[in-house]
């Protein structure tokens, strides 16, 4: 098995002509890198993870096909029992999930995660496994309590990922403020950028997070955004594991957007230990009123 350099590049093109913007490092991996991409959906299934028959979904195809070009194996599944198996084989675990994954019924009909499997996931991350969360990964395993409430007792999964979904308003063009331009994958993003997307309103932010992108809320349409700016993409350490989350990824064109691909794979390269970055908690500095929620949700 060959070793390769695992490196963030820029200007990735759309599916079919793109180059996967990271490679496996000779300094970090023996042989082929392996990522588990888990997309079980309870309550709501996003179009980018919805399969037609046995055909992979839009986002799955992108990660798999781009990964092949650089000897990165991306294993896609909606089967929750995978977490009762061997997680040591994966260099990172990625979630595009929704709802209580231990619930027996799901939109995709896939087997549920067991409580033991959930604990195995959390233990694996705390033990050093990398984790990447896309979009509705924060709309997964909610904490108990009201929607417009900042909880003090979080679900262990929410405590791990670092934030929790409340709701979203209409899709619209909005601004992301770049608060960590030197984080892997952000070199092409500038100081800020605008994007048409389904933007999440969130709460229960981890105090130790390093915020990478901030949701600018001024002028946005929708009651849930009538609040001060708040984190939209961040990184944090969970035990020995590295966690990266981005609220981006609802729309198909976001997945084929070169800049968004750079952000995604920058997260992968960091959680897999390929890119080093000194995390400094900056929530109070870049979004000091992030915990102030809208009065009307």
N, C-alpha and C positions, 0 to 999 in steps of 0.2 A: 504494500500500500504506500502510495506517495504522500509526502507532506507538501503543503503549498503555503504561500504567503496569504494571510487573511487580512485584507486591507480595504479601508473605505475609499471608494473612488467617487467621481462625480459624473453627472450627466447621463445616468442610466436611462435608456429609452423604454418604450412601451413593450408589453409582452410580445414575444416573437422575434424582436430584434435587439432586445436589451442584453446587457451584460450584468450579471449579478455583482453588485458593487462591494463584495467582500470575498476574501480568500482565506484559506486555512494556513495559519502561521507555522513555519518550521520550528519556531521557538515555543509553541504552545500545544500542538496536537500531534499525536502519533497516528498517522493514517487519516481516514476520512472523518470529517466532523458530521454530527448527526443532531438534527433538531426535531422535536415533536411539536406538531401544530394541531391543537385541540380546538374543535369548533362546535361542541354540543350546545343546543339552544333550547331553553325551557321558557315558555311564555311568548317569546318573539324570536324569529329567525331573520337575520339581516340577509339581504340579497347577495352580498359578496361571499357569504359562507353557505348559501343554499345550493344543494346539489340537485341535478336532474338525473334521476336513476342512479347509475353507478359512476356518472361523470363527476369529476372533481369540480368544486366551486371556483368562482372567479379568483378569489384571493389564494386559494390552494394551488391553482394552476400557476399563478405568478411565482409563488415561493418555490414550488417544485421545479419548474422549468428553468428559472434563473439559478437555482441552486445547483442543478446538474452541470452548468458550465464551469463551476469552480469546485467540483467534487465535494459539495455540501449536500448531504442527504437530508431531505425534508420529508418526514413521515407524517401524513395527515390522517386524523381519525376523529370520529364523533363518539366513539365507544368509551364510556367512562370507566370501564373495567381495566383499561390500560394502566391505570394508576395503582392497581393491585399487582402489577407485574414489575419487571426490572426497569427502574428509572435511571440506573447508573449508566445505561448505554447511551443516554442522551447528553449532549453538551449544553443544551438549553431547551426549555419548554416554553412554548408560546400559546397564549389563549386569545381566542376571539369567541367568547362564550356569552351566555345570557341566562340569568335566573339561578334557581337552586339546582345545581347540577346533580344533587343526590335524589331529586324528585324522579319517581319512576317513569313519568310520561314526559315526552319532549316533542318539539315540532318536527324534528328529523327522525323520530322513532328509535333513536340510538339508546343502548343500555346506559343506565345511570352510573355515576360515580358512587362508590360506596363510602360511608363515613371513614372507613379505614383507608381507602384510597385518597380521600381528601387530606387526611393526616399525613399520609406518605408523601404527598405533594409538598405540603408545608415543611415537613422534615427535610425533604430533599433540598429545597431552596435554602432553608436555614443552615444546612450542611455544606452549601457551596454551589448548588446548581443555579445556573442563570435562568431568569424568567423575563419574558417580554409579554406585555399585555396590550392588545389593540382595542380601541373604541369601547365596545360593551363589556370588556373584561372588568370594568368597574361597576357594571350592572349585573353582577354575579355575586351570589352568597351575601345578600344584604344583611346589615345589622338590624336588630330589633328596635322598633320605635317609629315615630311619625316621620313622614317624608320631609317636612320642613323643620327637622330637629337635628342638631349636632349631637351625636351620641358620645357617651363617655365609655361605654362598653361595646367594643366593635367585634364583629365576626372576625375570627383569626385570619381568614383570607383577606378581608378588607384591610386589616392591620398590616398584612404583608404587602399588598399592592400599593397602599398609601393614600387612597381616596375612594369616594363612593358616589355613584351616579344618583342624581335626584330626578331630573327629567330633561327634556330638550324642547326647544321651540321649533319654528319652521326653518327649513334649510335656507341658508342665505350666505352672502359674501360677508365675511368678517375678518378681523385682523388678529394675527398671532404676533405677539411681541417676543422677540428672541432675547432671553435673559442669560443664556449661556452659549455664546457663539463658538466657543472653543470645544464644546462637547462633540464627540465623534458624529459625523454626518451633518453638521450644521454649517459647514463652510460656505455653502451656496445660498443660505437662507437670508443673509443680510441682517439688518437690525429688526426687521419686521416683514411680514408678507400677508397678502390677502388671499383667501381661498373660499370657494363655494363648498359648504360642507354642512352636515348635521352636527351642530355644536352641543356638547354636553354641559349641563350645569351640575356641579359636584360639590361635595362637602366632606367632612371628616378627613382633612388632609393631615398626613403624617408630619410632625414637627421637624423631623430630621431630613425631609426630602430636599433634593437639589432640583430646583425648578429650571426647566430648560425653555419651555414656551409658556407664555401667559395669555389667557383669553382676555382680550380687550372687549369690554362690554358696552362702551358708550355708543349710542346710536343703533344698537341691535334691537331687532323686533322680537317681542316675546317677554312675558312677565318674568320668566325664570332668569332672564339676563339683566334685570334691573337691579344690579348689585355691583359692588366694586370688582375690579379684575381679579381673576383667580387662576391657579395652575391648570394647564391643559396637557402638558408633557413634562415628565420628571424622571429622576433616577434616585434610588436609595439603596442602602445596604440593609439586607434582612439576615441577621446572623452573619454567616460567611458568604451568603449568596447575594448576587447583584440583581436588582429589579429595575426594569425600565417599563414605563407606561406612556402611551400616547392616546389622546382621545380621537385622533385622526383615523380614518378608515371606513367611514360609512358608505361612501360613494365609490362606484367602480372606477371613475376617472381619478380619484385620489390614489388608488392603488397603482395606476399607470403613470402618475405624475412623477417626473424625475426627481424633483426636490423632495417629495414625500418618500420616495423609495430610499433616498439617501438618509433621511431621518430614521426610517425603519431599520435599515441595515446598520446604521451607526449604533442604534440601540443593541442590535444583536452582537456587533463586534465588541461592545463594551461588556455586556453581561457574560460573554464567553471568554473574557479575559484577554482579548486580542488587542484592544485599545485601552490604555491606561488614562485615567482621569481622576484627579483628586476631588472627591465629593466634599463640598462645604454646604451645610444647611443654609438656605437663602430665602426661605418662604417669607419670613418677616421683613426682609429687605425688599423683595421684588413684588410681593403681593400682600402687603401688611394687613389689609382688611378682607382677606379671602374668606374668612369664616362668617362674614356678614351676609346672610342669605336674603333673598327677595321676600318682601312681606306677602306677596301674592304669588303662589306657585300654581 
